[in-house]
């Protein structure tokens, strides 16, 4: 530790953010980029990336000095593969206050120093910190069969700030916007593109609220894209086994279910709940969504559970409140595409459980999860926000020894979720979560494509040892992204070898973030391989389900060679426009062995009289780069089923433009067709997709 007085000798202006150069020898000093002042909450990890350049090309070493008492080795600085310095500090409750850190870049002869002020704030019961009031729960669902876009109201409450900065944080969902409507509210809007729909069905939205007085508050919100149910997919759908039960309790509820699937679930099931009777069928977007956690078993046969706030806890004794809920599970029977199954339980309506408040106290102990004061131990043992989690604490007065080990009596009263105010035994670590036991590899921070692009050098072919660490809440992992650059065509192969403690998956993306190929088997041993043209690409390692520390090896192999032409058209060419369309005969028409290549539609001509109906069935195996659609044109060249890459909002499964294998469309000729009217069935590859297909066009005999 270095005292403030000693630090001020080195830097005359104590709070300066300018680099101070101290000449100690020959050559020029490094140039260290400036760093903004920081605010961090107790229990949260502060990470800062130090970047410096040296005019002489000398190697740079990073260090720091601080005036924090008894800092010891709780703050560290390490070198990153890109040659930067990565500073980490997770403050304790004893660190609350304002501190000064001198960050130093040295070439061995000369130093450059930047001084940063870091303010540590308590994360317990602080009513001046922004709190997200909307959106509720941990996520929502966009049913693409009924809507193409999602609008979310974002509302923040802040006791002492009339205005906060609301932003989207990495990884930002491409194309999504956040438009402010007041100082404490905004609307988040997203219309997923077809590429995004094809690439994934779950996207994490990270919202941030910053009042400039407290650490930035984050809210992770899972957006689920519900695709139309595909037909003729391999395997069997998941089976959800659950029996609803009425409860008489003051504590929160745990709802569990057994989910089995012949090939394994794609991701954790979702539970949707409401205290008001949902519509029939239930609108999942109007219910609160919670991700279930695997408490025993496997992705093929496991017991899953989710905690739900007790709706009767804050009601008078004897009150009964109904709880309505459904459980949704998806499998992964089509790893290369989206021909998977979805099971919603119950098949109709919702489960219902009646929850009764029996009176009394819940007697929950220190740091147990809660939603109301009455659930905690004794009188004035309150339910208090600790970080971003509501947890039970214990009344204290400041007498030595009244708080158990690992806790300290708060210096001032803290406010509970129900508005009560009292001093409480608070965790010294500033969080009720277990102390982190996972140390990330030196390639951090690379949790997003943007971070990997900024922080990491390109991977070279080799075998690397990495670590997948869980998020703070254990819900998932922090993801690892790695960049590669090809100067010529080559076949790249990535092999993932991880442990069985979690299910790690592997995917390859282009420079725009479009998924090219993925491997999502039930283990942490995966391989992807693809021939790529010159350009920049990214490989992503990520976990499905609860996050657990998983050490893994990633092997990158590369073989130079021109990528072969990916598509050979069928022998029926040219049938690319109305003039060259294939004419079908009345009655049944079936054709197999057809091929769509990039930018090459296939046209079929059909004639109808008044009130006659044509039915078209297109059969193919869907993939991210093999998505085929149907279009129906009249003789004037007007698309009666409009759908374009530039405006996907008009694309619908009813028009034969779904997002899974196979398409279907039916059309009845209008009264104007007293004589024959000519129409055209067009098979189109979405966004230059290529695929083989079969087609059936049934018209009147």
N, C-alpha and C positions, 0 to 999 in steps of 0.2 A: 504494500500500500504506500502511496505517496501523499503527503499532506498537501492541503490547499496552498499553503504558503510556498512550498517548494514548487508546486505546479505553476504558480503565478510568476515565478522567476523565469521559467522557460517561455511562458506565453503572457506578455504584459497585459493584454486585453483578455480577461478571464473567460468571457463567453464568446470569443471570436470563433467563427467557423472558417476563417482563412488559414491556409497552410502557412506554418512558420518554418522557415528553413534555417537549420543550424549547421554552419560550415564546420566540418571536422577534418577535412582532408582535401585531397585533390579531386578534380572532376566536379560535375554539377550534381546538385541534390535531386532526389526523386520529386515528382509532382504528384501529390495525393489529392484525389477528388474530394470535394467538400461533402459533408454529411449533415442532414437536417437534425435539429433537436428532436428528441424522442419522448414518447409517453408509453409506459408499459404497465400492465396490471400484475399484481402479485400472483405467482403461479403460472403466468404466461411466459413463453420463451421469446425473447427479443433476439432477432438475427439481423446483422448488418454486414453488407458486403463492402469491403475496402478495396478500392482500385487505385493503383498508382502506376506511373510510367517513369522510366529513368532515361534521361537524354543520352547517357553514355552506354545504355544497353546492359547495365549491371543487374545482377540478380537482386530482387527486392525481398526483404524480410519484414513481417508485420508484428507489432506488439502493442500493448496498451498499458496505461497507468490510470488509477482511479482513486477517489477519496472516499470510497465506500468502506466503512469499518468492517473488519473481519470478512472481507470478500473471499479470501482463500482461493480455491480453485473452482469456485462456482461459476465463474465466467471464463471462457476459453476463446482462443483464436487459433485457427488452423488455415493451412494453405489449400486452395482449391485447384483442381486440374488445370484451370484456365490461368493460374498464377495470381489470383486475387486472395485476399484474406477474409475468412468467414468468422465473424464474432458472434458468440452465443452467450446469453445470460438469462437465467430463470430466477427472478428475484423472490425472496422470502418476505414474510410479513414484517420482519425486522428491517427490511430495506426500504420501507415506505419513506419517501422524501425526495429531495432533488440532489442529484449527484453529477460530478463532472468527470468525463473520461477523456484522456489524451490518447488518440490513436496515432501510431508512429509507423511510417514506412521508411526503411533504412536500406541503403546499398552497401553498408559496411563502413563507409567514410562519411556520408552525409545523411541527415534525417529530414523528413518532412512530417509535420505534426498538425493534426486537426483536433480541436477540442469540441466535444459534443456534450450538451446538457441532457441528462436522462432523468425524467421524473417518474418515480414509482408510485402507483396509486393502489389502494386497497381494492380488492375485487369482491368484497363482501358487503351486501346491503347498501350500496351507494346509490341513492336516489337521484343523483345528478348525472348518472350515466344513461345514455340513450337505451331505450327498451323497445324492441320490435313488438307491436301489437297486431299488425297484419303484415304478411299473410300468416294464418294460423297453422299450427302443426308443423310437420317436417317436410311436407311436400304436397303435390297435387297431381292430377292426371288430365291430360289433354286427349280426349277421344276423337281420333282423326276421322271416324265415321260420321261425326256430327259437326265438328268444328275444325277449321284449319289453323286457327290462331289462338293464342292464350293471352289474356290480360289479367294481371294481378295488381290489386291495390296494395301499396306498400305504405304503412303508417307507423311512425315512430313517436314514442312519448318521451319527453325530456323535461324534468322539473324546472330546470334553470336556463334552458336555451330555447328561444323562439324559433330557431332555425338550425338544422344540421345538414351536413353534406351527405347525401345518399348516393352511393355509387355501386357499380358492379365490380367485383374483384376477380382476379385470375382463379380458375380458368374461365374467362368470359365466354358465354355462349354466343357464337358468331351470328350476327344478324339481329340480336336482341337489343332493345332500347329501354332506357329508364328515363321517363319524362317527368320532371317535377310538377306538382300541382299546387304545392304550398311549401312553407319552410319545413314541415314535418311529414310531408306525404309526397308520393310519386306513383306513377303507373308503369309497371314493367310489361312490355309487349314483345311477343315473339311469334313469328310464323315460320315454323321449321321448313327448310327446303327439302326436296326429295332426297338429296344427298345425305342430309342429316337424319332423315327418317330411315334411310337404308343403313346408315352407319351404326345407329344405336337406338335403343328405346328408353334409355334413362340418362338424363342430363342434370348435373348439379349446378344450381344457381347459387352463387355466393354474393349476398348483399352486405353492404357495409354502411354504418352510420357513424359519422365523425363530428363531434361538437367542438373539437379543438381544445377541450379541457380535460378529456379523459381518453384512455386508450380506445382505438377504433373498435366498435362492436360489430361482430360478424354474425350473419345468419345463413346457414347452409340449408338449401331448400331443394328437394328432389323433384324434378319434373319428369313424369312418366308419359311417354307417347304410346297411346293405345291404338294399335293398328287394327284394321278389319280382320276378323278371324279367317285365316287361310284355309284352303281346302286340300284334302289328300296329302297332308304332311306325314312324314314317317313317324313311327313310334306311337305311343299312347299319351294322352294328356295326364297332368298331375292329378292325384287324388287327395283331397283335403278332408280330414276326419276331425270333426269338432262337435261338441255338444254344449250349447249355451247353458249357463247356470245363474240363477238369481243369487245375489250376494247381500248380506247384511254386515256392512263393514264401514269403518271410518277412513281406512287407508286407501291408497290408490289400487287400481285393479291390474292384475296380470292375466291376459288372455292368451291361451296356448292352443296349438293345433298340431296334429301329426300330418305331415305332407310327404307323400311317396311319389316317385316317378321312375319309370323303367330305365331312363337314361340320365336322370339327374336334373335338378333345377338349374336354370340359367343364372338366377340371382335370388336373394332373399324374398320371401313372400311379403306382400303389403297388406296392412290392416287399415280399413277405413271405418270411422265411427262418427256418430252424431247423436245428440240428445233429443233431436226432433225427428219425427217420422219422415224418412226419405220418400221421394217419389217412387213410383213403380213403372219401369224398373228404376233402381236407385241411380242417381246422378253422382258418380264418384267424385267429380270435381267439386260438388257442394258439401262433401264430407271431409273430415280431417284425416289426413294420411299419415301413417306411422310405418316405418320399416321394421319387420320382425327380426328377431335375433335367434340364431341356432343355439339351443341350450343342451341338446344331446342328439347323437346320431350323425347322419351325413346328408349331403345334398340329394341323395337318392331315397333315403328313409330317415327323416329327422323330426324332432319336436321343435317347433318354433314358437316364440312368445313375444308379446309386445305389452308395454305398460301404458295404461290409459288413466288420466286423471279421474278421481272419484267425483261424479257429478252431484252426489248428495252430501259430500263432506262439509260444505259451508251452509247447508240447509238446516232447518230446525230438526230436532230429534224426532224420529218416526217418519220423516219424509222419504218417499220412494220416487226415484227418477228412472225412467226407462233409458236404456242404452241400446242403440241400434248399430250393427256393424256387419261388414262383409270381409272376407279374406280372399285375396287374389294371388295365384301362383302361376309362374311361367316356366316352361322347360326350355331345353336347348337341343332339341332333336335335329336341328339344321344349323350346325356351327358355321357353315359358310354363307348362310343366308338368313331369311326371316320366316321360314316355314316352320314355326314352332307352335306349341299349344298354350292356351291360357285357360285356367280353371277359375271360375268365380263361385265361391261358396257363401251362402246357399245358391243353388242354381236359379232360384227366383226369390225376389224380396230380400230380406235381411234377417240375420240373427237378432234376437231381442233378449236382453237380460234386465231384470228389475233390480236396481241398486237402492238399498234402504240404509238410512243413517240410524244406527242403534243408540247413538249418544255416547258420552264418555270421550276418552282420549285414545289416539292411535298408539301412543307409547313408542313411537319410532325413536331410534337412537341417533347419536351424533353422525352427521353427514349422510343419513339415509334420505333417499329421494322423497319429496313431498309436494303437495300442491295447496295445502292449507295449514294454518298454525295449529289447529285442533289435532292434527295427525301426529304432532311431536310430543315428547315426553311429558313434562309437568307444566304447570302454569308458567307462562312467559318463556317456555322453551319454544322458540319460534321457527317458522319455515322462512328461510331467508335466501335471497339470490346470492349464490356463491359462484362468481364468474358468470357463466350462462346457464347454470343449473340451480334449481330450487332445492335446498337441502335443510334438514332439521339441525338446529344448533341448540345450545344449552345456556340458560341464564347464568350470569356471573356478576360479581361486584368488584372484582379486582383483587380479592384476597389471594395471597400466594397459595398455590397448590389446589385451588378449587377446579381448575381445568385439567383434564388428563394430559398425558404426554402427547406431544404433537399439536397441542392447541394452546392458545393464549387468549386472555380476556381482552376484548376489543377496547381501545382507548376511549371510545365514545359509543353511545347507543347506535344500533343499526336498525334499519326499518325492515319489517317483515313483508311478505307478499300480501298480507291482510291489513297492513298499515300500522301494526303495533311497533313500538320503539323501546328497545332495551339493550343493555350491554350483553354480549353473547360470547361464549367460547368459540373462537374461530380457528380454522386450521392454519398452522404456522406456514404451511406451503402455499396458502392462498387458494387452494382448490381441494375439493373432496375427492377428486379422481386419484387413483393410485399413482405413486411417483413413477415417472417415465423410466422404463427399463431398457428402452431400445435406443441404441446410438446409431444414427444414420451414417451412411458411407460418405466419403469426401466429395462425391459428385453432387451433393446437395448445394444450393436449392435447385431442383429440377423437377418440381411437382407438376409443371405445365409445359406445353410446347413452347410458350413464350419464354419461360425461364430457361429452358434447355438451350434455346436459340441464343440467349444473352449470356448465360453463365458457363456454358460448356464448350470445349473444343470438340471437333468431330471425332467420333469413334473410329479407330482403325481396326482391321480384322485381327481378332485376338480373343482370348477368354478372360473375362473380368469377374471379380468377386464384388457383389453388391448386397445391399440390405434393404428390405421392404419393411418400413416401420408403420405401426398403426396410427390413426388419428387420435387426438386426445380423448375423444369419447368412445374409441374402440369400434366405431361403426364401420370403418373401412381402413384402407391404407392411404399413404400420401402420394402414391403413384411415382413412377420414375420414367422420365422421357430422356432420350438420347438422340443427338443429331448425327446424320451421316451425309457426306457429299460424294457424288459420283461424277467424274469428269468424262466418262464414256459409258456406253451400255455395259451392264454387268448383271449377273444373277447373284443376289444376296440371300444368305440363309442365316437366320437367327435361331439359336437353340437355347431354351430356358430350362434350367435344372434347379428346382427349388425343393424346399422341404414340404412335408405333408401337413404342417400346422395351419396352413391357409391355402386357398385355391388361387394361385397366381396365373394370370393369362397374359397373352402376348399379341401385339398388333403392330402393323406397319402403316404409316401415313405419308401422304405427299406433303409438299411445302404449304399447301392451302389447308391442311388439316383433314383431308378426305381419307377415310380408311380404305386401304388397298387390299389387305388380307389380314386375317386374325386367326388365332388358335385359342379356343375357349373350352378345352376339355375339363373334366372334373378334378384333375391333379395339377401340380405346379410344374409339370414337365411338358413343354410345348415347343413346337417348331413352326416357323413360317419361312416361306421361300418364294421369291418372285424375281423375274427378269425386269430390270428397271433401266430406263433411259437416263442420260446424264441429268443431274439435278440434285436438289436437297430433299432429304427425307428424314423421318423420325420413327424410332422404334419406341413403343410404350409397354411398360410392365406394370400391371395393376392387379388388384385382388377383387374377387367377388366375395361378398359377405363380410363378416366381422374381421377387423384387422388384427393381425398378430405378427410379431417380429418374425421375419422369414429371410434367412440368408440364402442367396441364390447365386448361381453362375449364369452369365450370359455370354454365349459364344457367337462371334460374328465371323462368317466366312464369305468371301467374295470371289467370283470367277468371272473374268472379263470375257466378253463375247456379245455380238449383236443380238438384240432381242428379236425373235422370229415374228413374222406377221401373225397377229393374233386371230385373224378371222379369214375364212374362205367362204365366199357366198355360195348359195345353193344354185342348182342348175336351172331354176325357173327365171333367172334374171333375163332381160331387164323388166322389172315390174314395179318401178320406183315412182310412178305418177299415174294420174287418171288415164292418160293416153295409152299407157302400156299395162294397165291393170288386168289381172287375170279375171276372166268372166266365169261366174259360177252358173251351173245349171239349176233349174228349179228342183226342189226337194232337198235331199241331203248332199252336202259337199264336205268332204274330209280330206285334209292334206297333211302328211307327216314329213319329217326330214327337212323342214324349212330352216333358213338361217337369216338372222338380222345382223348386219355388220354396221360399224359406226357410221352414222349419218345416212343410212340406206334403208328407207322404209319400204314395206311391201304393201301393194294395193290390190284389192279385190272388188270387182264390179257386181252389183246385185240390183235387180229390178223388182219393183213392188207395185201392186194396185192398192186402191183405197182400202184401209183397215187391215191389210195384210201385215204380218209380223215376221221379222227376221230375228233369229237368235244366234249369237256368236259366242263360241267358247274357245279361248286361247289357252293352250297348255304348255307350260315351261317350268323350269326350276329357277326360282328367283335367287339373285345374289346382288351384292352392292354394285357390281359392274355389268349385271345381266338383267336389268329391270325392263320388261316389255309392257307396253300399254296398247289399248285399243282406241281408235278414233273413228268417227262416223261422219262422212261428208255428204252434202247434197250435190246435185249436178252442177250447181253454180260455184262449187269450190268452197262453200261455207262449212266450217267445222261445227257440227251440231253438238259435239261433246268437247267444248274448248278446254284445253289443258296445255300449258307451256312451261318450259323451264324458267322463263322470266316471270311467270305469274302462276305458281303452283296452287294458289288458293282455290282455283276453279277445278282442280283435279279431284275426282271422286271415284270410289270403288264401284258405285252404281253405273258409272260411265265406262267401266273397264279400265280404270286407272288406279288400282290399288297399290299396295306396297309389299305384296307377297307373291308367292307363286300362283300362276293361273289368273285369268281375267274372264269376265262374263259381261255381255251387254245384249239388251233386247230393245228393238225399235218397231213401232207400229206406224205404218204410212198414214198420213193425214187424208182428209176427205178430198183434198185438191187433186189427189192422184186418181182421177177417174179413168185416165189412161196410164200406161206404165210410167212410173217415176224411177229415175236412176239414182242410185246411192253408191257410196264407196266405203268399204271396210278397210281401215289402214292399221297395220301393225307397226308400231313406232318404238325404237329403242331410246329410253329416257336418258338424256344427257350423254348421248353417244354410246349407250349400252350395246353389248353384243351378246347374242344368245341364239340357241336353236329352239324351235317350237313346232307344235302341231296346232292345227286350227280346224274347227268345225263350224260351218255356216249353214243353218237350217232355215229354209224359206218355204213358202207354200208350194205344193206340187202343181 
